[in-house]
Amino acid sequence: MTDEAWFYRDGDGRLRHPRQNGVNISFEHAAEMGWIPERRAAKHRYLLILAPPPGTRTNKRKWKAQTRSLFTPECERLIEHTYPKHARTML
């Protein structure tokens, strides 16, 4: 899951990123342009691992080695999160 983030709403109601044309937009500069700060909720990010390709045992061994390397201790936090209940309605 990503962290919460600040964005801005411009005068036309469009959502704007706090970095425009390689320049960070401060709260003061956004206020001068008439943009309203808006806190956005975190996003869920998922990794879907598909089954190994059909074929020889060598293909299966390679697939197992590749997928095993995805779940290193540094990536452990990715496994902790459960899929949100409302996500089924988005399919």
Contacts in CASP RR format, 6 or more apart in sequence:
PFRMAT RR
TARGET T0000
AUTHOR 0000-0000-0000
METHOD contacts of the structure
MODEL  1
MTDEAWFYRDGDGRLRHPRQNGVNISFEHAAEMGWIPERRAAKHRYLLIL
APPPGTRTNKRKWKAQTRSLFTPECERLIEHTYPKHARTML
1 42 0 8 1.000
1 43 0 8 1.000
1 44 0 8 1.000
1 45 0 8 1.000
1 81 0 8 1.000
2 42 0 8 1.000
2 43 0 8 1.000
2 45 0 8 1.000
3 42 0 8 1.000
4 39 0 8 1.000
4 40 0 8 1.000
4 41 0 8 1.000
4 42 0 8 1.000
5 18 0 8 1.000
5 39 0 8 1.000
5 40 0 8 1.000
6 18 0 8 1.000
6 37 0 8 1.000
6 38 0 8 1.000
6 39 0 8 1.000
6 40 0 8 1.000
7 15 0 8 1.000
7 16 0 8 1.000
7 17 0 8 1.000
7 18 0 8 1.000
7 37 0 8 1.000
7 38 0 8 1.000
7 40 0 8 1.000
8 15 0 8 1.000
8 16 0 8 1.000
8 17 0 8 1.000
8 18 0 8 1.000
8 25 0 8 1.000
8 30 0 8 1.000
8 35 0 8 1.000
8 36 0 8 1.000
8 37 0 8 1.000
8 38 0 8 1.000
9 15 0 8 1.000
9 16 0 8 1.000
9 35 0 8 1.000
9 36 0 8 1.000
9 38 0 8 1.000
10 16 0 8 1.000
10 33 0 8 1.000
10 34 0 8 1.000
10 35 0 8 1.000
11 34 0 8 1.000
11 35 0 8 1.000
15 38 0 8 1.000
16 25 0 8 1.000
16 35 0 8 1.000
18 24 0 8 1.000
18 25 0 8 1.000
18 30 0 8 1.000
19 25 0 8 1.000
25 35 0 8 1.000
27 37 0 8 1.000
30 36 0 8 1.000
30 37 0 8 1.000
44 81 0 8 1.000
44 83 0 8 1.000
44 84 0 8 1.000
44 87 0 8 1.000
46 83 0 8 1.000
47 70 0 8 1.000
47 78 0 8 1.000
49 67 0 8 1.000
49 70 0 8 1.000
52 59 0 8 1.000
52 60 0 8 1.000
52 63 0 8 1.000
52 64 0 8 1.000
53 59 0 8 1.000
53 63 0 8 1.000
71 79 0 8 1.000
END
